[in-house]
Amino acid sequence: DQQVKQNSPSLSVQEGRISILNCDYTNSMFDYFLWYKKYPAEGPTFLISISSIKDKNEDGRFTVFLNKSAKHLSLHIVPSQPGDSAVYFCAASGEGGSEKLVFGKGTKLTVNP
Amino acid sequence: GAVVSQHPSRVICKSGTSVKIECRSLDFQATTMFWYRQFPKQSLMLMATSNEGSKATYEQGVEKDKFLINHASLTLSTLTVTSAHPEDSSFYICSARRGSWHYGYTFGSGTRLTVV
């Protein structure tokens, strides 16, 4: 039973355009959501997070939107750069106060010059 | 920023031997660290939660006698894969949380284990 789903295994965009990565979750008890970027053979790097009491969080080129009623969140990258090419993981936490992260399977983003 | 150092980055071992992986928080103390495993093109799966000074908490389906976790200090957790077999070959990653939720979790660089 996959509680965090990233239904698009890959996404390709042109440099300068917007990248939108989507994530759905099934557990309404999650109260904290995070996005990570990962290069092959490396550990994930924290990008941005959002708590369930907010619907938007912005940090530079990265914005995360949360729609609790739809159990959906998205990561927007504007403008996209070739260096953004990586696998992006959505993660959720907080069920019952737990610190455990539940990860999606990731979306491979390719930004073409 | 918070740094988590993980060693070794890559290890090849013979079937039946044991391998130890270290995870250190370099500039902060971590009472809790987490160990994940990632199969190719799959998500990161939490194996266990490592608690300083007490026993680790293992996720369902993870053999605690096979994957020994020790959290001897506030900056060091180790994962020992005992009697390794080829099916244990995977990418193992540790993480630690520093401070509040806003810092997120800091991950180590991962260890690629290959059992031959």
Interface residues (C-beta under 8 A of the other chain):
Chain A: V4 P9 Y32 L34 Y36 A41 E42 G43 P44 T45 F46 S49 S51 F89 E99 K100 L101 V102 F103 G104 K105 G106
Chain B: V4 Q6 S9 T32 F34 K41 Q42 S43 L44 M45 L46 T49 F91 I93 S95 R97 W101 H102 Y103 G104 Y105 T106 F107 G108 S109 G110 R112
